[in-house]
Amino acid sequence: MERLTLIKVGGKIVEEEDSLNRLLDDFAALPGHKVLVHGGGRSATTLAARLGVESRMVEGRRITDLEMLKVVTMVYAGLVNKNIVAGLQARGVNALGLTGADMDVMRSVKRPVKDIDYGFVGDVRHTDGILLAGLIQKGIVPVMAPLTHDGKGHLLNTNADTIAAETAKALAPHFEVTLTFCFEKSGVLRDEHNDDSLIPRIRRDEFKTLVADGTIQGGMIPKLENAFAALETGVHEVIITKATAIDGLKGTHIVK
């Protein structure tokens, strides 16, 4: 089975020119089949402020009312996505920018209201791995924006980590997939203030212990839960690392 590398990068990396150029150079240099999934939250917050649209966050999740949905669509599917696509084309990578609505590649349902009404936020229900695999086999490199749709004409803001994990799972029957989550730290750390305290490998039983003793907390918990869910549905390997280390040689390797 051919190998495929799926890189997920946060908005902070793709929103600043220097870090974006370094990422695109490194991504273009990766051998074989690949996919890029990106965020763009800071740019959305900045544009929303300029347009007089209030940004509301609950536990790191954006409340997406109709006005905010317009902003994130402009930023994620437009400005950020097309900047990345143009940058990759300049580096000889035949990139194609996609939201979940394009070719019905990823469909979601609007998150039901429980304690919090998140608004136009999607929970993924189906990803067309056959269609994506066909594009990739033709030498196309998908660049996925964090937006999906419900099949009824509505776009939905969707967490980029989730989009990365769902894309990896959908491609797992077709490729040997390595899913790499990139952020500011060198990986999962025992001490978040000490970059040298990297945990090189984490198994599920160890993950539970590290959560129980408080070593792993906050936004890292859902990131790791996504990682283990991906492994259990056929993804070959999951790595959490810095955006400057997408070759997979460093960082924390999540194993079954």
N, C-alpha and C positions, 0 to 999 in steps of 0.2 A: 504493500500500500504506500502511495506517495505521501510525503510529509507536507504539512501545512502549518505555518506560524500565524497565529492570530494575536495581534497586539492591541491592547486597550490603553489609551492615554487620556489623562484628565485634561480639563479645559486649560488649567494653568500652563501646561506644556505647549499646547497648540495655539495659545493666545499671545505668546511673546515671540517676537521675530527670531531672536537668537536660539532659544530652546526649540522652536519649531524647525528651524533650518538644520540643527544638529539631529533632531529626530528623523527628519525626512532623509538626510544623508544616510543615517544608520539603517532606516527601514528599507531604503532603496538597495542597500548593500546586502540585505538578507537573501540567502539563496532560496530558490524554489518558490512554491505557492505561498501566498500571504494575503491577509486581510487586516485592515486597520479600522478600529472603532474609536470614536473620539467623543469627548464632552465639549463643554463651552460655557459653563455656568457663570463664570465671572464676566464674560462679555455680555451675556444676557442681562445680568444684574446692572451693568454699566449702561447699556442701551435703554433698559427699562427706566432707570433714573432720569435719563435725558428726555424720555417721552412722558415722564410723569406717572409711570405705572409702578405701583408699590410692589416690592419684592417681599414675600413672606415665606419663611422657612420653618419647618417643624422637624426636629431630629435630623437635620441635614437634607431633608426632602423639600423640594420646591412646591408650594401651593400654586397651582396653575389654573387661574381663572381665564376667561375668554381673552382679555387684553394681554395677559402674560403669555398665553398660547401663541398669540400673534408675534410677540417678541421672540420667543424661543424658536419659532419656525423660521423667522428671518435670520436669526443668529446661527442656529445649529445647521439647518438645511441649506442656508445661503452662505453668509460670510465665512464661517469657520470651515464648513465642508468644502466649499469651492476653492478657498485658499490652499487647503491641503491637496486637493485634486490637481490644481495648477502646479503646485510645487513638485508633486510626484511626476507629472507629465514632463516637467523641465529636467527631471533626473532619469528619464527613459522608462518610467514605470507607467503602464497603461491603466491608470486609475479610473474608477467609475464611482461617483458619489451617489449614495442611496439613502433614502429613508425607508421605513417599513412599508410605506404606501406604494413605493415604486415597484412595479411588477408584482404587487401583493406579496412582497418577500417576507414581511413580518406583521402578523395581525395580533391585535390586543383587544382586551375588554377594558372599559373604563372602570377604574378601581372603585369598588362599592364603598359607600359612606358608612363608616363605623363610628369610632370616636372622633375622627377627623375627616373633613371633606377635602380631599386633595385636588378636586376639580378635574381638569382634563389630563389625567395621568393614567397611563396604560399599564396593565399587567399582561405580559405576553402569553398568548395561547397557541400560536402556530408560527413556525418558521419554515420557509421553503428551501430546505437543504439541497434538493435535487436541482432547482433553478440556480442557486448560488454555485453549486459544484460545477454545473455546466458552464457558467461564466468563467470560473476560475480555470477550468481545463482549456478554455480558449485563450488564456494568457491575460485575462482581465483581473485587476486587483480591486475588489470592492472596498470602498471607504464609507463606513456606516455611521450616519448621524443618529443621535439619541431621540428619534421620533418614530412612532409607529402609527397604525390607523385601525379603526374598528370595522372597516368594510361597509360602513353606512355613511361615509363622507366626512368623518371626523378624524383629524389628526390628534395624537395623544403624546404628551411628553413622557418619555420612558427612560428609566435609569440606565446609564451607559454601561455599567458593570453587568446589568441584567442582559442588555443587548449582546454584549460580548459573550457571556456564558451561553445564552440561547443560540447564538450563531455557531459557537464552537460545538455544542451538542448536535445541532442539525447537520454539521459537516462531518461529524465523527464517523458515520457509516461510509464516507467516501474518501477520507484521508486520515493519516495519523496526525492528530491535531495537538499542537502545543499552544496553550492559552496563556498569554503573559499579561498580567495587570501591572501597569506602570504608575508610579506616583513619586513623591519627593524623597522618600526614604529609600535605603538600600534593600529593604525587604521587611519582613516581620521582625521587630526588635524586642528583646527582653526589657530594655529600658529605652523608651521613645526618645530620650534626650541623648542617647549614646549610639551613634551609627555603627560602632564596632560590636554592638551586642546582638548582631544578626543571628536569628535562628535559621540554620541552613535547610532543615527539613522538618516538616510537621505531618504526622499521621492523624487520623480522626480522633483516636483515643487521646493523643497528646493535646489536640486542639481543645477538647472538653476540659482537660486539666488546666490548660493555660487560660481559658475563660474563667474557670472557677476560682483560680488564684489571683485574677485581676491583671495578669500579664497582657492578655489580649482583651481590648475593650473598644467601645464606641463603634465607629464606622468600619473598623477592621473585622468585626464579627460577621456582618452580612457579606463582606468581600470573601471571607474564608468559607462561609456557608455556600456561597455561589460556587466557589472552587471545588468543594467536595461533591456538590450536586453534579457538576460537570464531569468529574472523574467517574462518578457512579453511572453516568449515561454514555460512557464510551470515549470521553476525551482522554488522550494519552498522558498528558502532563500539564500541570498548572504551575506557573512561576509568578511570584510577586517580587518586583524589583524596581530599581530606578529607571527612568526613561533613557538614561545614558548607558544602560546595560541590557538592551533588548536582544542581544545575541544569546541570552540564556545561560551564560557562563557563571553569573553571579546571582545573588538574590536568594529568596526562600522558595524551595521546591515543595509543593503540596503533593503528598503521595497517598495512595489508598491505604 
